[in-house]
Amino acid sequence: MHPMLTIAIRAARDAGSVIVKAYGDPSKTKVEQKGTNDFVTNVEKEAEAAIIATIKKAYPEHTIIAKESGATTGADTDYQWIIDPLNGHTNFIKGIPHFAVSIALHVKGKSEVAVIFDAIGDEIFSACRGKGAQLNGFRLRAGSAKDLSGTVLATGFPHNMKHQQDTYMNIFSSLFTECADVRAAGCPALNLAYLAAGRIDGFWSMGQKPWETAAGNLIATESGAIVTDFAGGHDFFKSGNSVAASPRVLKDMLAKIRPNLTESLAK
């Protein structure tokens, strides 16, 4: 196993222990509002601290970009760890057992290592660039659907981009009429992991933050899926607007999405 993947898994498990313990005793979870539709809990802060401590112990000179504590620039900026300690934290707050730890490592701007840990389900999705994706050590392959007919897609509602709700709903309608069903489970990391595992056939979302999808993007692509922005390009990490699916399904999804895009989203 790649030594940095080993550390990522260890860090994810450390965070998972914090999260599971807190999930079992909701009275210890304290929720703060950071902004409109934006909350943080003491649990994700503790989980993030556990991840950072594990990474720093192994690689003290690496740079860390974390959801809650921000960027900590190390002596070696070529190595950047991108962390979301509790992706799907609204689910956690509401007691819905669908959330995950997400950790990715970028080396000189390229995604090299990724881990998504569903602590409740004890499922570790992982990937190393060029080595494929795995679930608890077993190889993953994305689904083989040939078109949108019969597919189950996943999405995330743009709760922080409600000014784009008309565009989003037009896209939703265009895709929903062609597929079998759509899921909106509130955890982008697990959406991408489930795509890699063939549990869903495609995923699209708007305005995602880098730490929400950094690990999932690599796991999905290493399973044979493709990730693009809404225009079919490679600007998804910067824009936060992404579409992911197997090649044939992706082609059909983009064909439904593009006609509904505003000028700003089409770039």
C-alpha positions in Angstrom: 0.0 0.0 0.0 1.2 3.5 -0.8 2.7 4.9 2.5 0.7 8.1 2.2 -2.5 6.2 1.7 -1.8 4.3 4.8 -1.5 7.6 6.7 -4.7 8.9 5.1 -6.6 5.8 6.2 -5.2 6.0 9.7 -6.2 9.7 9.9 -9.7 9.0 8.6 -10.2 6.2 11.2 -9.0 8.6 13.9 -11.6 11.1 12.8 -14.2 8.4 12.5 -13.7 7.4 16.1 -14.4 10.9 17.2 -17.5 11.1 15.0 -19.0 7.7 15.9 -18.6 8.4 19.6 -20.3 11.8 19.3 -23.1 10.3 17.1 -23.9 7.9 19.9 -24.4 10.7 22.4 -26.0 13.7 20.6 -26.1 15.7 23.8 -22.4 16.4 23.4 -22.7 17.9 20.0 -22.7 21.7 19.9 -23.8 23.5 16.8 -22.7 27.0 15.7 -24.0 29.0 12.8 -21.3 30.4 10.6 -23.5 32.0 7.9 -26.7 31.5 6.0 -27.4 27.7 5.7 -23.9 27.1 7.0 -23.2 25.4 10.3 -20.3 23.8 12.2 -20.1 21.5 15.2 -17.6 20.9 17.8 -17.4 17.3 16.5 -16.1 18.2 13.1 -13.5 20.5 14.7 -12.3 17.7 16.9 -12.3 15.3 14.0 -10.3 17.7 11.9 -7.8 18.2 14.7 -7.4 14.4 14.9 -6.7 14.2 11.1 -4.2 17.0 11.1 -2.3 15.5 14.1 -2.0 12.2 12.4 -0.8 13.7 9.1 1.6 16.1 10.8 3.2 13.3 12.9 4.1 11.5 9.7 4.7 14.5 7.3 5.4 17.6 9.4 6.5 19.7 6.4 3.4 19.1 4.2 0.7 21.8 3.6 -2.8 21.2 4.9 -6.0 22.7 3.5 -8.8 22.0 5.9 -12.5 22.9 5.9 -12.6 24.5 9.3 -9.1 25.6 10.2 -8.2 26.8 6.7 -4.7 26.5 5.1 -1.6 25.7 7.1 1.3 26.2 4.7 4.2 23.8 5.4 7.8 23.9 4.3 6.8 21.6 1.4 4.0 23.2 -0.6 4.2 20.5 -3.3 2.3 18.2 -1.0 -1.2 19.5 -0.1 -3.7 17.5 2.0 -7.3 18.6 1.5 -9.6 17.6 4.3 -13.3 17.6 5.0 -13.6 16.0 8.5 -17.4 15.5 8.3 -18.8 15.7 4.8 -22.6 15.6 5.2 -22.5 17.4 8.5 -26.1 18.5 8.3 -27.1 14.8 8.2 -25.0 14.3 11.3 -26.6 17.2 13.1 -30.1 15.8 12.2 -29.2 12.2 13.2 -29.2 10.8 9.7 -26.4 8.2 9.4 -25.1 9.3 6.0 -21.8 11.3 6.3 -18.1 10.6 5.8 -14.6 11.7 6.4 -12.9 12.9 3.2 -9.1 13.2 2.8 -7.2 13.8 -0.4 -3.5 14.4 -1.2 -2.5 16.6 -4.1 1.1 16.5 -5.2 2.2 19.4 -7.4 -1.4 20.1 -8.2 -2.4 16.6 -9.1 -4.6 14.3 -7.0 -2.6 11.3 -5.9 -4.2 9.7 -2.9 -7.8 9.7 -1.7 -9.8 8.2 1.2 -13.5 8.5 2.0 -14.5 6.8 5.3 -18.1 6.0 6.1 -17.6 5.4 9.9 -21.1 4.3 10.5 -21.0 1.7 7.7 -17.3 0.9 8.3 -16.6 1.4 4.6 -13.3 2.8 3.4 -13.3 3.9 -0.2 -9.7 4.7 -1.4 -7.6 5.3 -4.5 -4.1 6.1 -5.6 -3.5 7.6 -9.0 -3.0 4.9 -11.6 -3.7 2.1 -9.1 -7.5 1.9 -9.3 -10.1 2.4 -6.6 -11.0 0.1 -3.7 -13.7 -0.5 -1.1 -12.3 -2.2 2.0 -9.5 -3.6 -0.1 -11.7 -4.9 -3.0 -11.4 -3.3 -6.5 -14.2 -1.0 -7.6 -15.6 -0.4 -11.1 -18.1 2.2 -12.0 -21.4 1.0 -13.6 -21.7 0.2 -17.3 -25.0 1.8 -18.3 -25.1 2.8 -22.0 -27.5 5.8 -21.6 -29.7 7.5 -19.1 -32.5 5.1 -19.4 -32.9 3.1 -16.2 -30.2 4.9 -14.4 -30.2 6.2 -10.8 -28.5 9.6 -10.5 -27.5 11.6 -7.5 -27.3 15.3 -6.9 -26.8 17.9 -4.3 -29.2 20.8 -4.0 -27.4 24.2 -4.2 -28.4 25.4 -0.7 -25.7 28.1 -0.8 -26.4 29.2 -4.4 -30.2 29.8 -4.3 -29.8 32.5 -6.9 -29.2 29.7 -9.3 -32.2 27.7 -8.3 -34.1 28.2 -11.6 -31.2 27.0 -13.6 -30.7 24.1 -11.2 -34.3 23.0 -11.3 -34.3 23.2 -15.2 -31.3 20.9 -15.2 -33.0 18.6 -12.7 -36.1 18.4 -14.8 -34.2 17.6 -18.0 -32.3 14.7 -16.3 -35.2 13.4 -14.3 -37.4 12.9 -17.3 -34.7 10.6 -18.8 -33.4 8.6 -15.9 -35.2 6.1 -13.5 -34.7 8.1 -10.3 -32.7 10.7 -8.5 -31.1 10.7 -5.0 -30.2 13.8 -3.0 -28.7 12.3 0.2 -26.7 15.3 1.3 -23.1 13.9 1.2 -21.1 14.7 -2.0 -18.2 12.6 -0.9 -20.3 9.4 -0.6 -22.2 10.3 -3.9 -18.8 10.0 -5.7 -17.8 6.9 -3.7 -21.1 5.3 -4.6 -20.6 6.2 -8.2 -17.3 4.4 -8.1 -19.0 1.4 -6.5 -21.7 1.2 -9.2 -24.4 2.0 -6.6 -25.5 5.0 -8.6 -24.9 5.8 -12.3 -24.1 9.5 -12.3 -23.7 12.6 -10.1 -24.0 16.3 -10.7 -23.7 19.2 -8.3 -23.3 22.9 -8.2 -21.1 25.1 -6.1 -19.2 22.4 -4.2 -16.2 23.4 -2.2 -12.8 21.7 -3.0 -12.7 19.7 0.2 -16.1 18.2 -0.5 -15.1 16.5 -3.7 -11.3 16.3 -3.8 -11.2 12.7 -2.6 -14.3 11.6 -4.4 -13.1 12.9 -7.8 -10.0 10.6 -7.7 -11.9 7.6 -6.4 -14.5 8.0 -9.2 -12.0 8.5 -12.0 -9.9 5.5 -10.8 -13.0 3.4 -11.0 -13.5 4.2 -14.6 -15.8 7.2 -14.4 -15.1 10.6 -15.8 -15.5 13.9 -14.0 -16.0 17.2 -15.8 -17.4 20.7 -15.3 -20.8 21.6 -16.8 -19.2 22.5 -20.1 -17.4 19.2 -20.3 -14.1 20.7 -19.4 -11.7 20.3 -16.5 -12.5 23.4 -14.4 -14.7 21.6 -11.9 -12.3 21.8 -9.0 -12.2 25.6 -9.3 -15.8 26.2 -10.2 -17.3 23.6 -7.9 -19.8 22.7 -10.7 -19.3 19.0 -11.7 -20.8 16.1 -13.5 -19.5 12.5 -13.0 -20.5 9.3 -14.6 -19.3 6.5 -16.9 -18.4 7.8 -20.4 -21.7 7.1 -22.1 -23.9 8.3 -19.3 -21.7 11.4 -18.9 -22.2 12.2 -22.6 -26.0 12.1 -22.1 -26.0 14.0 -18.9 -24.0 16.9 -20.4 -26.3 16.9 -23.4 -29.2 17.6 -21.0 -27.3 20.0 -18.8 -25.7 22.3 -21.4 -28.9 23.8 -22.9 -30.0 25.0 -19.5 -26.8 26.8 -18.5 -26.6 30.5 -17.9 -23.7 32.3 -19.6 -21.7 32.3 -16.3 -22.2 28.6 -15.7 -21.4 27.7 -19.3 -17.8 28.9 -19.0 
